Amino acid sequence: MPQIFTKSANFWSKSSIVLLLGVVVMLAWMVLVLQRSDFVTAANTFVDQPVQFSHQHHVGGIGIDCRYCHNSVEVAATASIPPTKTCINCHSQIWSTSPYLEPVRASFRDDKPMKWVRVHDLPDFAYFNHSIHIKKGVGCETCHGRIDQMPLTLQENTLQMEWCVNCHRNPEKYVRPRSEIYTMGYSPSEPQSLIGPRLVKEYGIKGNTSCSTCHR
């Protein structure tokens, strides 16, 4: 009985298996890259707001402390979005007739809150508490980036679980003195490899990585 397949069929069958495995690996790699991309995480993407608030001007330019607007950041799970009255405290005197700020004046005049769009929006299944991170020496800049240099607010980091877990596993790389929490462009007075472990011990940081720490 004559052969159905030629000798070259062995080569092509083996090559097709290798090619198939290569395609599977490539697809898996593409999925991993896509998951971490700005397209999925929304990092480095500007968000339209009712008024485009400039942290670069308010924080970097005139030096307003983070806590003036986000006044619950040290005592509550959320940093809080400032009420319109906080804006009017200054803008009843400064740029008080600017058409650009009419939505702010209308909000105060009509007693209706501004409909700000959350930029750093964690999934509902992830629990995050601002106050505990502040108490443990995690600076605003660590998560939010150089907010003082952002004319428009954007999410700098992925906020994905692996990003959070990396800090929880290696807190000594990120903690800073509590006196420097709100300092932008913070530079440690001594190597982080020395000050980090000391602060971890001083602040009693456990570096919890159990699921229930964030998923409650």
C-alpha positions, 0 to 999 in steps of 0.5 A: 500500500503506498504511503499517504504522507510524504517524508516532508509531512513530518517536518510540517506537522512538527512545525505546525505544533511549534507555530501553534504554541508560539501563537498561544504564547504571543496571545497570552503576552498580548493579553498581559500587556493589554491588561496593564495598558492605559486603555484598560487602566485609564491611567494617563487619561484626562477626564472632562470635568464641569470645570477643569481644576488645575492642581498645578496652579492651586498646589504648585503655583500658590501652595494650597495644602492638600488638606484645605480641600481634601479635609477628611483625608487624615480621619476617614476612608475617603479624602472627600471632594470639597464642597462648592463653598470651599471654592467660593471662599477664594473665588468670591474675591478672585476671578469672581466674575470669570465666565469660566467659573460660572458653573462654580458660582451657579452651584453655590447660588443654587445650592446644588453640588458640582458633579465632579467625575472621580479620577481615581476610581477603585472597583467597588470590591476593593476597600481602600482607607486614606487615613490609615495610609497617611498614618503609616507614612504613605505620601500623597505623591506615592499614589497620585504622582506629582499632582502639583505639576498637573494642569489637568488631573489624571491617574498616574498609576494603574491602581491594579492589584499587583501595584498595591500588593507591591507596596504592601510587600515592600513598604520600606521602599515607599514610606516617608516621615509623617511630616513629609506626607504632603511634600511634593518632590520629596527627597529623603534626607538619607538613603531610603534603604536606611530610613525605610526599614526604620519607619516601618518598625516605628510606625508598626507597618505589617504589610498585610497581603491577605485577601481580606485586607482589601476585599471585605 
